Amino acid sequence: FDELFDALAQKKLGAISCPIGVLNVNGFFDPLLELLKNSMEVGFSSGKAFSLLQSGRTPTELFENFINDKGV
């Protein structure tokens, strides 16, 4: 998780430009994605970092999200 959040911070700062995503096999990252969504909804964090993260339940879905830039 440390590397994921570090990558999101670096992308938010413009230090990296590559896409960031998680392959959410069997919903493994669902609790993390809900935590991020909830922290944004209650005003603890901005939607900026959340919008930088892509997810998909299959490699095809994840890559399609990168192409379409649909977010989580």
Contacts in CASP RR format, 6 or more apart in sequence:
PFRMAT RR
TARGET T0000
AUTHOR 0000-0000-0000
METHOD contacts of the structure
MODEL  1
FDELFDALAQKKLGAISCPIGVLNVNGFFDPLLELLKNSMEVGFSSGKAF
SLLQSGRTPTELFENFINDKGV
1 32 0 8 1.000
4 20 0 8 1.000
4 22 0 8 1.000
7 16 0 8 1.000
7 20 0 8 1.000
8 20 0 8 1.000
8 49 0 8 1.000
8 52 0 8 1.000
8 53 0 8 1.000
9 49 0 8 1.000
10 16 0 8 1.000
11 17 0 8 1.000
11 18 0 8 1.000
11 20 0 8 1.000
11 52 0 8 1.000
12 48 0 8 1.000
12 49 0 8 1.000
12 52 0 8 1.000
19 54 0 8 1.000
19 66 0 8 1.000
20 52 0 8 1.000
20 53 0 8 1.000
20 54 0 8 1.000
21 53 0 8 1.000
21 54 0 8 1.000
21 55 0 8 1.000
21 56 0 8 1.000
21 62 0 8 1.000
21 66 0 8 1.000
22 29 0 8 1.000
22 32 0 8 1.000
22 53 0 8 1.000
22 54 0 8 1.000
22 55 0 8 1.000
22 56 0 8 1.000
22 62 0 8 1.000
23 55 0 8 1.000
23 56 0 8 1.000
23 57 0 8 1.000
23 58 0 8 1.000
23 59 0 8 1.000
23 62 0 8 1.000
24 30 0 8 1.000
24 33 0 8 1.000
24 55 0 8 1.000
24 56 0 8 1.000
24 57 0 8 1.000
25 57 0 8 1.000
26 57 0 8 1.000
27 57 0 8 1.000
29 55 0 8 1.000
33 55 0 8 1.000
33 72 0 8 1.000
36 45 0 8 1.000
36 49 0 8 1.000
36 50 0 8 1.000
36 53 0 8 1.000
36 72 0 8 1.000
37 50 0 8 1.000
37 72 0 8 1.000
39 45 0 8 1.000
40 46 0 8 1.000
40 47 0 8 1.000
40 50 0 8 1.000
50 72 0 8 1.000
51 71 0 8 1.000
53 71 0 8 1.000
53 72 0 8 1.000
54 62 0 8 1.000
54 65 0 8 1.000
54 66 0 8 1.000
54 69 0 8 1.000
54 70 0 8 1.000
54 71 0 8 1.000
54 72 0 8 1.000
55 62 0 8 1.000
55 65 0 8 1.000
55 71 0 8 1.000
55 72 0 8 1.000
56 62 0 8 1.000
56 65 0 8 1.000
64 70 0 8 1.000
65 71 0 8 1.000
END
